[in-house]
Amino acid sequence: MRLDLAAEPRQRKGPPGLRGVEHVGFTVPDLEQATDFFVNVLGCEQFYDLGPFRFDDDWMSRQLNVHPRAVMKKLRFLRCGNGPNFEIFEYETPDQRSRPPKNSDIGGHHLAFYTDDFDASLNYLREKGVEILGEPVIRTDGPSAGQTWIYFLAPWGMQLELVSFPKGKGYEKQTDRRLWLPPPDLS
């Protein structure tokens, strides 16, 4: 079931016409390895590539806040289920750091993938040889009650999360408002 957000009576804030997150972009050390992981392990779909991009002036620093001599070797768009698209980049730059940030670092992040069947999805990731961190966390009280999650790593160390709350979350008992959730797969 899709919610008609335009029909919501709440006053929207932010830029006029803003609809939501269209894509999340991130840099990977090897575009082909990342594509293989996202397509063949997580089931994403590859769409198109752009690049390379290289400029002799300050365009890269002015437009993208990267080193002016950075080379964007290639970027690729992927679609992952019913969530935002991914724009993955492979850069070559004189000041590039090769280790992904930890969640505790400024700019640290993770991508969370929602599943309707947590146990089956976790077993699938294990069968594919994906590095799983710790054990599943099951929330039984508080605003996240009903949620189960676990972190796992992409082959290059990027932090990812598997999450599920098929019967909703605890906060939903306190309000009619809802956090966004990918719609069910109707295929």
C-alpha positions, 0 to 999 in steps of 0.5 A: 500500500502506498501512502499519498503524501500529497494528501497529508494535511501537515505543513511541509517544510524545506525547499518547495517541491522537494519529494525525497531522496532520489539517490545516495552517492558514495565512493568505492575503491573498485567499481567492478568489485562494488557492482558485483557485490551490489548486483550479485549479492544484494540483487541491485540492478545496474543502469548506466555509467558516466566518465571519466571526468578530469579537469585542468582548472579548479572545477573538481574542487569548486563543484565537488569539494575534492582535490582539483586534480582528482579524476573521477574514473567512472560513476555508475547508477544502480537501483536497489529494490524499492529504495533510493538509487545508488551512484557509486564512484571510483576516483583517483586523487593525490589526497585520497584516503583508502579506509572507509570511515567508521560510524564514529568518525565525522562523515561516518555512515552506513546503508540499511537494507530492509527485509521482510524476512530477517532470518532468511536474509541473514542466512543468505548473506552468510551463505554468500560469505558476507562478513557479519558483525556480531549477532542480531539485535532484537529491540523489545521496548522503546521507540524501536521495539519490534525491530531486528538489525545486524551490521555487515560489511561490503568486501571493501569494508563499507558498513551496511545494515540488515533491518526488519520490523514487519509488525511495525515499531514501538513509536507507532503506538504514540503517533499516526505519523510514520518514518518512510519504509520501502513499499512491499515488492508487488512483483 
